[in-house]
Amino acid sequence: MRKVTYTQQNFYEKLSTIIDEFPRLDDIHPFYSDLLHVLYNKDHYKLALGQINTTRNIIAKISKDYLRLLKCGDSLYRCKCLKVAALGHMCTVIKRITPSLTYLEQIRQHMARLPSIDPSTRTILICGYPNVGKSSFMNKVTMADVDIQPYAFTTRNIIEMCNITAFAHLRVVVLFFLDISGSCGYSIAQQAALFHSIKYLFMNKPLVIVCNKTDLQPLEGLSEEDMKLVMEMKAEAMKTIAQAGDANEEGILLTMITLTYDGVIDDGVMAVKNATCERLLEQRVDITMKSKKMIDCLNRSSSYAKAS
């Protein structure tokens, strides 16, 4: 009876540790919840944890049933047989959830490698079609060494999905990169279609449209049709910043060159960086002014002024 109880307690403690230490999707920040759904389907995740919890309860019931039988054992041989049957039954139940345990171990290893992101901090979010210059821009303004190749999807597509997930939950300034030369393999019409398909994610967030590769195709040299598409995107960006409470319409549409070759130097990169930082600063001031603490301070100051 002690051996059956000991085995059941060991299984119960191990399975309980797994259930308790894996994050509950309802208790964590929505950013991480959606990010987990992008990396690993949240339904599969919940199902795996549910199977662990069910197995824990089944093992407890097996132990309880066999302990009841052991109490009524009429010989040592019969008791040993019941003990072997109890331990074998528990092991069989554990083997059935091997796929779920393997799946959760993969998630654990992947989650341990994810960077720590504070959803409350100010963030710059770069989006756009592959090969439009996002990685080149990152290398110019940071110490990062992002792989750059003249073909699409050098950075994995899962990273693009994580970007989209981040829209809804992070305090961000959005940089939408637009390759007006078309050398990325996508026309301006296709890039504009992408912009309009995800523009609802830009709601109440500062937005800057960056026209890249102007060394290959100046903005002024665009066809009338393409220029109309760019201006429509700019108009949508102006609506977005208006919704965010920002009346400053400067720096919504910027141009730049991210590569240096044959005497052509990177142009406009620092202007994009500075405009983005200014948007972040404006966002920070706006959030601070709308905070409850600041409103209370302003109300007290107003009361003191009236009293004096």
SEKEZA-756977 format. One record per residue (C-alpha): x, y, z; residue number from 1; residue in three letters. Coordinates in nm, 4 decimals, decimal comma. Example, Ala and Ser with C-alpha at 12.3 -4.5 7.8 and 13.67 -1.06 7.14 Angstrom:
<x = 1,2300	y = -0,4500	z = 0,7800	num = 1	residu = ALA>
<x = 1,3670	y = -0,1060	z = 0,7140	num = 2	residu = SER>
This chain:
<x = 0,0000	y = 0,0000	z = 0,0000	num = 1	residu = MET>
<x = 0,2892	y = 0,2358	z = 0,0785	num = 2	residu = ARG>
<x = 0,4512	y = 0,1631	z = -0,2603	num = 3	residu = LYS>
<x = 0,1282	y = 0,2331	z = -0,4491	num = 4	residu = VAL>
<x = 0,0713	y = 0,5535	z = -0,2520	num = 5	residu = THR>
<x = 0,4327	y = 0,6655	z = -0,3018	num = 6	residu = TYR>
<x = 0,4151	y = 0,6095	z = -0,6789	num = 7	residu = THR>
<x = 0,0840	y = 0,7924	z = -0,7054	num = 8	residu = GLN>
<x = 0,2184	y = 1,0891	z = -0,5071	num = 9	residu = GLN>
<x = 0,5296	y = 1,1098	z = -0,7247	num = 10	residu = ASN>
<x = 0,3271	y = 1,1142	z = -1,0452	num = 11	residu = PHE>
<x = 0,0817	y = 1,3630	z = -0,8956	num = 12	residu = TYR>
<x = 0,3582	y = 1,6034	z = -0,7847	num = 13	residu = GLU>
<x = 0,5395	y = 1,5918	z = -1,1193	num = 14	residu = LYS>
<x = 0,2235	y = 1,6477	z = -1,3213	num = 15	residu = LEU>
<x = 0,1080	y = 1,9232	z = -1,0835	num = 16	residu = SER>
<x = 0,4429	y = 2,1011	z = -1,1299	num = 17	residu = THR>
<x = 0,3959	y = 2,0953	z = -1,5073	num = 18	residu = ILE>
<x = 0,0424	y = 2,2352	z = -1,4819	num = 19	residu = ILE>
<x = 0,1351	y = 2,5048	z = -1,2283	num = 20	residu = ASP>
<x = 0,4541	y = 2,6288	z = -1,3963	num = 21	residu = GLU>
<x = 0,3194	y = 2,6604	z = -1,7493	num = 22	residu = PHE>
<x = 0,1483	y = 2,9984	z = -1,7898	num = 23	residu = PRO>
<x = -0,2289	y = 3,0206	z = -1,7937	num = 24	residu = ARG>
<x = -0,3331	y = 3,2118	z = -2,1041	num = 25	residu = LEU>
<x = -0,6076	y = 3,3940	z = -1,9155	num = 26	residu = ASP>
<x = -0,3628	y = 3,5208	z = -1,6515	num = 27	residu = ASP>
<x = -0,0811	y = 3,6553	z = -1,8696	num = 28	residu = ILE>
<x = -0,0673	y = 3,9753	z = -2,0756	num = 29	residu = HIS>
<x = -0,2719	y = 3,9553	z = -2,3990	num = 30	residu = PRO>
<x = 0,0455	y = 4,0217	z = -2,5996	num = 31	residu = PHE>
<x = 0,2075	y = 3,7028	z = -2,4754	num = 32	residu = TYR>
<x = -0,1182	y = 3,5120	z = -2,5074	num = 33	residu = SER>
<x = -0,1503	y = 3,6042	z = -2,8751	num = 34	residu = ASP>
<x = 0,2215	y = 3,5496	z = -2,9322	num = 35	residu = LEU>
<x = 0,1888	y = 3,1967	z = -2,7951	num = 36	residu = LEU>
<x = -0,1067	y = 3,1424	z = -3,0269	num = 37	residu = HIS>
<x = 0,1103	y = 3,2471	z = -3,3238	num = 38	residu = VAL>
<x = 0,3996	y = 3,0211	z = -3,2285	num = 39	residu = LEU>
<x = 0,1898	y = 2,7312	z = -3,0996	num = 40	residu = TYR>
<x = -0,1835	y = 2,7078	z = -3,1452	num = 41	residu = ASN>
<x = -0,3410	y = 2,8016	z = -2,8106	num = 42	residu = LYS>
<x = -0,6116	y = 2,5358	z = -2,8503	num = 43	residu = ASP>
<x = -0,3476	y = 2,2638	z = -2,8799	num = 44	residu = HIS>
<x = -0,1662	y = 2,4147	z = -2,5829	num = 45	residu = TYR>
<x = -0,4774	y = 2,4098	z = -2,3652	num = 46	residu = LYS>
<x = -0,5600	y = 2,0582	z = -2,4826	num = 47	residu = LEU>
<x = -0,2148	y = 1,9308	z = -2,3846	num = 48	residu = ALA>
<x = -0,2397	y = 2,0828	z = -2,0365	num = 49	residu = LEU>
<x = -0,5928	y = 1,9482	z = -2,0051	num = 50	residu = GLY>
<x = -0,4694	y = 1,5974	z = -2,0810	num = 51	residu = GLN>
<x = -0,2028	y = 1,6320	z = -1,8120	num = 52	residu = ILE>
<x = -0,4658	y = 1,7411	z = -1,5592	num = 53	residu = ASN>
<x = -0,6981	y = 1,4534	z = -1,6568	num = 54	residu = THR>
<x = -0,4143	y = 1,2037	z = -1,6248	num = 55	residu = THR>
<x = -0,3314	y = 1,3363	z = -1,2794	num = 56	residu = ARG>
<x = -0,6878	y = 1,2746	z = -1,1665	num = 57	residu = ASN>
<x = -0,7001	y = 0,9286	z = -1,3280	num = 58	residu = ILE>
<x = -0,3833	y = 0,8219	z = -1,1450	num = 59	residu = ILE>
<x = -0,5307	y = 0,9409	z = -0,8159	num = 60	residu = ALA>
<x = -0,8434	y = 0,7333	z = -0,8837	num = 61	residu = LYS>
<x = -0,6365	y = 0,4257	z = -0,9783	num = 62	residu = ILE>
<x = -0,4438	y = 0,4523	z = -0,6529	num = 63	residu = SER>
<x = -0,7618	y = 0,4908	z = -0,4517	num = 64	residu = LYS>
<x = -0,9251	y = 0,1866	z = -0,6159	num = 65	residu = ASP>
<x = -0,6252	y = -0,0415	z = -0,5740	num = 66	residu = TYR>
<x = -0,5688	y = 0,0649	z = -0,2143	num = 67	residu = LEU>
<x = -0,9256	y = -0,0417	z = -0,1421	num = 68	residu = ARG>
<x = -0,8541	y = -0,3811	z = -0,3005	num = 69	residu = LEU>
<x = -0,5244	y = -0,4201	z = -0,1140	num = 70	residu = LEU>
<x = -0,7013	y = -0,3749	z = 0,2165	num = 71	residu = LYS>
<x = -0,9085	y = -0,6819	z = 0,1349	num = 72	residu = CYS>
<x = -0,6157	y = -0,8937	z = 0,0070	num = 73	residu = GLY>
<x = -0,6357	y = -1,2471	z = 0,1458	num = 74	residu = ASP>
<x = -0,2713	y = -1,3442	z = 0,0770	num = 75	residu = SER>
<x = 0,0718	y = -1,1929	z = 0,0220	num = 76	residu = LEU>
<x = 0,0793	y = -1,3227	z = -0,3358	num = 77	residu = TYR>
<x = -0,2532	y = -1,1563	z = -0,4203	num = 78	residu = ARG>
<x = -0,1367	y = -0,8292	z = -0,2642	num = 79	residu = CYS>
<x = 0,1835	y = -0,8355	z = -0,4709	num = 80	residu = LYS>
<x = -0,0172	y = -0,8987	z = -0,7862	num = 81	residu = CYS>
<x = -0,2439	y = -0,6034	z = -0,7058	num = 82	residu = LEU>
<x = 0,0602	y = -0,3834	z = -0,6433	num = 83	residu = LYS>
<x = 0,2131	y = -0,4772	z = -0,9811	num = 84	residu = VAL>
<x = -0,1210	y = -0,4184	z = -1,1536	num = 85	residu = ALA>
<x = -0,1585	y = -0,0754	z = -0,9883	num = 86	residu = ALA>
<x = 0,1916	y = 0,0395	z = -1,0871	num = 87	residu = LEU>
<x = 0,1509	y = -0,0979	z = -1,4402	num = 88	residu = GLY>
<x = -0,1837	y = 0,0726	z = -1,4813	num = 89	residu = HIS>
<x = -0,0331	y = 0,4067	z = -1,3724	num = 90	residu = MET>
<x = 0,2613	y = 0,3704	z = -1,6118	num = 91	residu = CYS>
<x = 0,0274	y = 0,2852	z = -1,8998	num = 92	residu = THR>
<x = -0,1741	y = 0,6009	z = -1,8367	num = 93	residu = VAL>
<x = 0,1473	y = 0,8078	z = -1,8315	num = 94	residu = ILE>
<x = 0,2676	y = 0,6549	z = -2,1606	num = 95	residu = LYS>
<x = -0,0566	y = 0,7604	z = -2,3283	num = 96	residu = ARG>
<x = 0,0249	y = 1,1288	z = -2,2750	num = 97	residu = ILE>
<x = 0,3820	y = 1,1031	z = -2,4109	num = 98	residu = THR>
<x = 0,2911	y = 1,3153	z = -2,7218	num = 99	residu = PRO>
<x = 0,1459	y = 1,5889	z = -2,4987	num = 100	residu = SER>
<x = 0,4529	y = 1,5871	z = -2,2737	num = 101	residu = LEU>
<x = 0,6835	y = 1,6078	z = -2,5773	num = 102	residu = THR>
<x = 0,4769	y = 1,8940	z = -2,7215	num = 103	residu = TYR>
<x = 0,4881	y = 2,0899	z = -2,3951	num = 104	residu = LEU>
<x = 0,8637	y = 2,0345	z = -2,3677	num = 105	residu = GLU>
<x = 0,9097	y = 2,1876	z = -2,7138	num = 106	residu = GLN>
<x = 0,7023	y = 2,4871	z = -2,6068	num = 107	residu = ILE>
<x = 0,9055	y = 2,5219	z = -2,2863	num = 108	residu = ARG>
<x = 1,2347	y = 2,5259	z = -2,4749	num = 109	residu = GLN>
<x = 1,1044	y = 2,7765	z = -2,7298	num = 110	residu = HIS>
<x = 0,9557	y = 3,0058	z = -2,4661	num = 111	residu = MET>
<x = 1,2892	y = 3,0061	z = -2,2800	num = 112	residu = ALA>
<x = 1,4571	y = 3,1481	z = -2,5931	num = 113	residu = ARG>
<x = 1,2020	y = 3,4245	z = -2,6519	num = 114	residu = LEU>
<x = 1,3264	y = 3,7765	z = -2,5739	num = 115	residu = PRO>
<x = 1,1763	y = 3,9471	z = -2,2736	num = 116	residu = SER>
<x = 0,9415	y = 4,2214	z = -2,3944	num = 117	residu = ILE>
<x = 0,7690	y = 4,4592	z = -2,1581	num = 118	residu = ASP>
<x = 0,4336	y = 4,5436	z = -2,3215	num = 119	residu = PRO>
<x = 0,4196	y = 4,8707	z = -2,1288	num = 120	residu = SER>
<x = 0,7455	y = 5,0098	z = -2,2725	num = 121	residu = THR>
<x = 0,7629	y = 5,2268	z = -2,5832	num = 122	residu = ARG>
<x = 0,8425	y = 5,0266	z = -2,8956	num = 123	residu = THR>
<x = 0,9112	y = 5,0838	z = -3,2643	num = 124	residu = ILE>
<x = 0,7290	y = 4,8353	z = -3,4850	num = 125	residu = LEU>
<x = 0,8562	y = 4,7888	z = -3,8401	num = 126	residu = ILE>
<x = 0,6306	y = 4,6230	z = -4,0960	num = 127	residu = CYS>
<x = 0,6033	y = 4,5821	z = -4,4689	num = 128	residu = GLY>
<x = 0,6553	y = 4,3262	z = -4,7432	num = 129	residu = TYR>
<x = 0,9743	y = 4,1164	z = -4,7474	num = 130	residu = PRO>
<x = 1,2879	y = 4,2719	z = -4,8974	num = 131	residu = ASN>
<x = 1,1657	y = 4,6320	z = -4,8651	num = 132	residu = VAL>
<x = 1,4602	y = 4,7329	z = -4,6424	num = 133	residu = GLY>
<x = 1,3445	y = 4,6597	z = -4,2869	num = 134	residu = LYS>
<x = 1,6565	y = 4,4645	z = -4,1934	num = 135	residu = SER>
<x = 1,8873	y = 4,7205	z = -4,3563	num = 136	residu = SER>
<x = 1,7224	y = 4,9965	z = -4,1556	num = 137	residu = PHE>
<x = 1,7673	y = 4,7983	z = -3,8328	num = 138	residu = MET>
<x = 2,1379	y = 4,7562	z = -3,9062	num = 139	residu = ASN>
<x = 2,1759	y = 5,1285	z = -3,9696	num = 140	residu = LYS>
<x = 2,0110	y = 5,2569	z = -3,6526	num = 141	residu = VAL>
<x = 2,1055	y = 4,9814	z = -3,4056	num = 142	residu = THR>
<x = 2,3988	y = 4,7565	z = -3,3286	num = 143	residu = MET>
<x = 2,2078	y = 4,4590	z = -3,4663	num = 144	residu = ALA>
<x = 2,3535	y = 4,2391	z = -3,7369	num = 145	residu = ASP>
<x = 2,0420	y = 4,1208	z = -3,9176	num = 146	residu = VAL>
<x = 2,1050	y = 3,8966	z = -4,2174	num = 147	residu = ASP>
<x = 2,0448	y = 4,0824	z = -4,5439	num = 148	residu = ILE>
<x = 2,0034	y = 3,9027	z = -4,8760	num = 149	residu = GLN>
<x = 1,8591	y = 4,0139	z = -5,2114	num = 150	residu = PRO>
<x = 1,5622	y = 3,7773	z = -5,1873	num = 151	residu = TYR>
<x = 1,2370	y = 3,7615	z = -4,9940	num = 152	residu = ALA>
<x = 1,1897	y = 3,6027	z = -4,6529	num = 153	residu = PHE>
<x = 1,5526	y = 3,6238	z = -4,5389	num = 154	residu = THR>
<x = 1,3993	y = 3,6778	z = -4,1966	num = 155	residu = THR>
<x = 1,1475	y = 3,4032	z = -4,1169	num = 156	residu = ARG>
<x = 0,7811	y = 3,4569	z = -4,1921	num = 157	residu = ASN>
<x = 0,6972	y = 3,3699	z = -3,8286	num = 158	residu = ILE>
<x = 0,8665	y = 3,6976	z = -3,7310	num = 159	residu = ILE>
<x = 0,6246	y = 3,8851	z = -3,9576	num = 160	residu = GLU>
<x = 0,3329	y = 3,7119	z = -3,7826	num = 161	residu = MET>
<x = 0,4738	y = 3,8118	z = -3,4437	num = 162	residu = CYS>
<x = 0,4859	y = 4,1725	z = -3,5669	num = 163	residu = ASN>
<x = 0,1170	y = 4,1612	z = -3,6545	num = 164	residu = ILE>
<x = 0,0387	y = 4,0100	z = -3,3147	num = 165	residu = THR>
<x = 0,2264	y = 4,2899	z = -3,1430	num = 166	residu = ALA>
<x = 0,0128	y = 4,5623	z = -3,3033	num = 167	residu = PHE>
<x = -0,2868	y = 4,5202	z = -3,0786	num = 168	residu = ALA>
<x = -0,1135	y = 4,5155	z = -2,7418	num = 169	residu = HIS>
<x = 0,2067	y = 4,7236	z = -2,7507	num = 170	residu = LEU>
<x = 0,2601	y = 5,0955	z = -2,7151	num = 171	residu = ARG>
<x = 0,4239	y = 5,1418	z = -3,0500	num = 172	residu = VAL>
<x = 0,5094	y = 5,3794	z = -3,3277	num = 173	residu = VAL>
<x = 0,4475	y = 5,1940	z = -3,6528	num = 174	residu = VAL>
<x = 0,6881	y = 5,2257	z = -3,9454	num = 175	residu = LEU>
<x = 0,5334	y = 5,0907	z = -4,2636	num = 176	residu = PHE>
<x = 0,8091	y = 5,0369	z = -4,5207	num = 177	residu = PHE>
<x = 0,7185	y = 5,0925	z = -4,8839	num = 178	residu = LEU>
<x = 0,9569	y = 4,9971	z = -5,1669	num = 179	residu = ASP>
<x = 0,8590	y = 5,2444	z = -5,4350	num = 180	residu = ILE>
<x = 1,1119	y = 5,1001	z = -5,6812	num = 181	residu = SER>
<x = 0,9352	y = 4,7640	z = -5,6962	num = 182	residu = GLY>
<x = 1,2709	y = 4,5824	z = -5,6726	num = 183	residu = SER>
<x = 1,1405	y = 4,3841	z = -5,3740	num = 184	residu = CYS>
<x = 0,9247	y = 4,1835	z = -5,6115	num = 185	residu = GLY>
<x = 0,5975	y = 4,3499	z = -5,5102	num = 186	residu = TYR>
<x = 0,4312	y = 4,6405	z = -5,6883	num = 187	residu = SER>
<x = 0,3185	y = 4,9536	z = -5,5077	num = 188	residu = ILE>
<x = -0,0404	y = 4,8369	z = -5,5593	num = 189	residu = ALA>
<x = 0,0332	y = 4,5098	z = -5,3789	num = 190	residu = GLN>
<x = 0,2089	y = 4,6910	z = -5,0957	num = 191	residu = GLN>
<x = -0,0789	y = 4,9357	z = -5,0658	num = 192	residu = ALA>
<x = -0,3211	y = 4,6421	z = -5,0497	num = 193	residu = ALA>
<x = -0,1197	y = 4,4991	z = -4,7608	num = 194	residu = LEU>
<x = -0,1307	y = 4,8359	z = -4,5850	num = 195	residu = PHE>
<x = -0,5074	y = 4,8633	z = -4,6172	num = 196	residu = HIS>
<x = -0,5584	y = 4,5007	z = -4,5089	num = 197	residu = SER>
<x = -0,3868	y = 4,5607	z = -4,1733	num = 198	residu = ILE>
<x = -0,4597	y = 4,9289	z = -4,1205	num = 199	residu = LYS>
<x = -0,7248	y = 4,8462	z = -3,8586	num = 200	residu = TYR>
<x = -0,4347	y = 4,7294	z = -3,6416	num = 201	residu = LEU>
<x = -0,2911	y = 5,0817	z = -3,6541	num = 202	residu = PHE>
<x = -0,5889	y = 5,2292	z = -3,4695	num = 203	residu = MET>
<x = -0,4842	y = 5,4882	z = -3,2093	num = 204	residu = ASN>
<x = -0,1153	y = 5,4348	z = -3,2848	num = 205	residu = LYS>
<x = 0,1278	y = 5,6849	z = -3,4409	num = 206	residu = PRO>
<x = 0,2097	y = 5,5802	z = -3,7970	num = 207	residu = LEU>
<x = 0,4930	y = 5,6772	z = -4,0315	num = 208	residu = VAL>
<x = 0,5100	y = 5,5653	z = -4,3955	num = 209	residu = ILE>
<x = 0,8689	y = 5,5237	z = -4,5120	num = 210	residu = VAL>
<x = 0,9356	y = 5,5206	z = -4,8861	num = 211	residu = CYS>
<x = 1,2620	y = 5,3314	z = -4,9287	num = 212	residu = ASN>
<x = 1,5017	y = 5,2828	z = -5,2231	num = 213	residu = LYS>
<x = 1,4470	y = 5,6323	z = -5,3583	num = 214	residu = THR>
<x = 1,7876	y = 5,6034	z = -5,5271	num = 215	residu = ASP>
<x = 1,6304	y = 5,3559	z = -5,7692	num = 216	residu = LEU>
<x = 1,2987	y = 5,5384	z = -5,8048	num = 217	residu = GLN>
<x = 1,2485	y = 5,8944	z = -5,6731	num = 218	residu = PRO>
<x = 0,9125	y = 5,9619	z = -5,5154	num = 219	residu = LEU>
<x = 0,8511	y = 6,2509	z = -5,7557	num = 220	residu = GLU>
<x = 0,9037	y = 6,0215	z = -6,0533	num = 221	residu = GLY>
<x = 0,6215	y = 5,7834	z = -5,9732	num = 222	residu = LEU>
<x = 0,3380	y = 5,7385	z = -6,2165	num = 223	residu = SER>
<x = 0,0145	y = 5,9182	z = -6,1466	num = 224	residu = GLU>
<x = -0,1560	y = 5,5928	z = -6,0463	num = 225	residu = GLU>
<x = 0,1192	y = 5,4903	z = -5,8052	num = 226	residu = ASP>
<x = 0,1394	y = 5,8393	z = -5,6558	num = 227	residu = MET>
<x = -0,2343	y = 5,8267	z = -5,5924	num = 228	residu = LYS>
<x = -0,1896	y = 5,5012	z = -5,3985	num = 229	residu = LEU>
<x = 0,0878	y = 5,6544	z = -5,1896	num = 230	residu = VAL>
<x = -0,1226	y = 5,9612	z = -5,1139	num = 231	residu = MET>
<x = -0,4164	y = 5,7417	z = -5,0110	num = 232	residu = GLU>
<x = -0,1873	y = 5,5644	z = -4,7660	num = 233	residu = MET>
<x = -0,0712	y = 5,8999	z = -4,6335	num = 234	residu = LYS>
<x = -0,4329	y = 6,0089	z = -4,5843	num = 235	residu = ALA>
<x = -0,5043	y = 5,6924	z = -4,3863	num = 236	residu = GLU>
<x = -0,1948	y = 5,7589	z = -4,1763	num = 237	residu = ALA>
<x = -0,3182	y = 6,1108	z = -4,1018	num = 238	residu = MET>
<x = -0,6515	y = 5,9671	z = -3,9841	num = 239	residu = LYS>
<x = -0,4656	y = 5,7257	z = -3,7591	num = 240	residu = THR>
<x = -0,2568	y = 5,9910	z = -3,5873	num = 241	residu = ILE>
<x = -0,5664	y = 6,2056	z = -3,5471	num = 242	residu = ALA>
<x = -0,7344	y = 5,9156	z = -3,3670	num = 243	residu = GLN>
<x = -0,4260	y = 5,8872	z = -3,1476	num = 244	residu = ALA>
<x = -0,4741	y = 6,2509	z = -3,0440	num = 245	residu = GLY>
<x = -0,1711	y = 6,3784	z = -3,2361	num = 246	residu = ASP>
<x = -0,2304	y = 6,6959	z = -3,4322	num = 247	residu = ALA>
<x = 0,1220	y = 6,7018	z = -3,5794	num = 248	residu = ASN>
<x = 0,1002	y = 6,5919	z = -3,9414	num = 249	residu = GLU>
<x = 0,4678	y = 6,6428	z = -4,0191	num = 250	residu = GLU>
<x = 0,6863	y = 6,3412	z = -4,0759	num = 251	residu = GLY>
<x = 0,4047	y = 6,1107	z = -4,1836	num = 252	residu = ILE>
<x = 0,5538	y = 6,0362	z = -4,5256	num = 253	residu = LEU>
<x = 0,9346	y = 6,0109	z = -4,5351	num = 254	residu = LEU>
<x = 1,1868	y = 5,8930	z = -4,7933	num = 255	residu = THR>
<x = 1,5230	y = 5,7253	z = -4,7422	num = 256	residu = MET>
<x = 1,8021	y = 5,5125	z = -4,8870	num = 257	residu = ILE>
<x = 1,9349	y = 5,2363	z = -4,6615	num = 258	residu = THR>
<x = 2,2189	y = 5,0971	z = -4,8739	num = 259	residu = LEU>
<x = 2,5585	y = 5,2469	z = -4,9510	num = 260	residu = THR>
<x = 2,7113	y = 5,1623	z = -5,2904	num = 261	residu = TYR>
<x = 2,8868	y = 5,3279	z = -5,5875	num = 262	residu = ASP>
<x = 2,9035	y = 5,6644	z = -5,4202	num = 263	residu = GLY>
<x = 2,5389	y = 5,6540	z = -5,3080	num = 264	residu = VAL>
<x = 2,5224	y = 5,7075	z = -4,9317	num = 265	residu = ILE>
<x = 2,2391	y = 5,6240	z = -4,6987	num = 266	residu = ASP>
<x = 2,0100	y = 5,9247	z = -4,7022	num = 267	residu = ASP>
<x = 1,7124	y = 5,9980	z = -4,4799	num = 268	residu = GLY>
<x = 1,7789	y = 5,7142	z = -4,2347	num = 269	residu = VAL>
<x = 1,8505	y = 5,9458	z = -3,9425	num = 270	residu = MET>
<x = 1,5531	y = 6,1626	z = -4,0374	num = 271	residu = ALA>
<x = 1,3284	y = 5,8574	z = -4,0110	num = 272	residu = VAL>
<x = 1,4871	y = 5,7639	z = -3,6791	num = 273	residu = LYS>
<x = 1,4459	y = 6,1163	z = -3,5375	num = 274	residu = ASN>
<x = 1,0851	y = 6,1447	z = -3,6553	num = 275	residu = ALA>
<x = 1,0058	y = 5,8111	z = -3,4947	num = 276	residu = THR>
<x = 1,1687	y = 5,9121	z = -3,1658	num = 277	residu = CYS>
<x = 0,9708	y = 6,2354	z = -3,1654	num = 278	residu = GLU>
<x = 0,6488	y = 6,0379	z = -3,2102	num = 279	residu = ARG>
<x = 0,7477	y = 5,8139	z = -2,9196	num = 280	residu = LEU>
<x = 0,8175	y = 6,1169	z = -2,7029	num = 281	residu = LEU>
<x = 0,4842	y = 6,2744	z = -2,7948	num = 282	residu = GLU>
<x = 0,3091	y = 5,9476	z = -2,7158	num = 283	residu = GLN>
<x = 0,4822	y = 5,9296	z = -2,3771	num = 284	residu = ARG>
<x = 0,3829	y = 6,2860	z = -2,2892	num = 285	residu = VAL>
<x = 0,0251	y = 6,2251	z = -2,4011	num = 286	residu = ASP>
<x = -0,0059	y = 5,9071	z = -2,1911	num = 287	residu = ILE>
<x = 0,1456	y = 6,0840	z = -1,8911	num = 288	residu = THR>
<x = -0,0939	y = 6,3771	z = -1,9224	num = 289	residu = MET>
<x = -0,3918	y = 6,1387	z = -1,9414	num = 290	residu = LYS>
<x = -0,2840	y = 5,9328	z = -1,6413	num = 291	residu = SER>
<x = -0,4976	y = 5,9442	z = -1,3277	num = 292	residu = LYS>
<x = -0,2088	y = 6,0769	z = -1,1188	num = 293	residu = LYS>
<x = -0,1494	y = 6,3697	z = -1,3539	num = 294	residu = MET>
<x = -0,5218	y = 6,4490	z = -1,3760	num = 295	residu = ILE>
<x = -0,5412	y = 6,4569	z = -0,9957	num = 296	residu = ASP>
<x = -0,2429	y = 6,6906	z = -0,9823	num = 297	residu = CYS>
<x = -0,3980	y = 6,9225	z = -1,2404	num = 298	residu = LEU>
<x = -0,7300	y = 6,9243	z = -1,0526	num = 299	residu = ASN>
<x = -0,5558	y = 7,0131	z = -0,7264	num = 300	residu = ARG>
<x = -0,3569	y = 7,2881	z = -0,8984	num = 301	residu = SER>
<x = -0,6765	y = 7,4263	z = -1,0479	num = 302	residu = SER>
<x = -0,8456	y = 7,4217	z = -0,7050	num = 303	residu = SER>
<x = -0,5527	y = 7,6018	z = -0,5441	num = 304	residu = TYR>
<x = -0,5553	y = 7,8636	z = -0,8196	num = 305	residu = ALA>
<x = -0,9268	y = 7,9316	z = -0,7712	num = 306	residu = LYS>
<x = -0,8847	y = 7,9543	z = -0,3940	num = 307	residu = ALA>
<x = -0,6045	y = 8,2041	z = -0,4244	num = 308	residu = SER>
